[in-house]
């Protein structure tokens, strides 16, 4: 299934996020880990907004 608006770099970023989260020890997080997690969440929100605009708003 092709998602309109998803670039190869977006897929690569998602794979890297999953790999990093799988290797993360959540019982021993430091400040930089929290900064990384917040930036990942912000990136996912921006990706969601971009895909929503491309796939829903532009179709109307």
N, C-alpha and C positions, 0 to 999 in steps of 0.2 A: 504494500500500500504506500503510495507516494503522498506525502503531506506537502501541499503547496506552501512554499515559503521556507521550507527546511533546507538549509545548505549542508554540504558535507562537513563543514567546520562545526555546525551545530550538532550533528551526529557524533563527531569526534569528541566534542566537549562533553556531551552526555555520557559517552563511554568512559571518558577519563574521570568524570565525577563519580560514576558508579564504582570504578576501580579504587579511587581514593577513599570513598566512604566504606568500601568493603575492608580496606586495610586499616581503618581508623580505630583506635582504642578509645572508645567513648568514656571510659572510666577515668582517663587521665588527660583531659583536654587542657590546653594552655591558652593564653590570650590570642595568639596568632591563629590557633585552630578556630576560635570563635569568629575571628575576623574572616577567615576563609569560608566558614559555613554561612555567614551573613552575605558575603559576596556571591556565593553560589546560589543562595535563595533569591537574591536580587536579580541575578542573571536569568534564573528560571522564570521569574515574574515577567521580566522584560521580553523573554522569548515567548511566553504565553500571550502577552499583549500583542506582540508583533504578529504571531500566527492568527490570533483572533481578528485583527484588523485585516490581514490579507485574505483570510478564508470566509469571514462572515460579513464584515462591513463592506468590502469591495464587491461582494456578490449581489448586494441589494440594489 
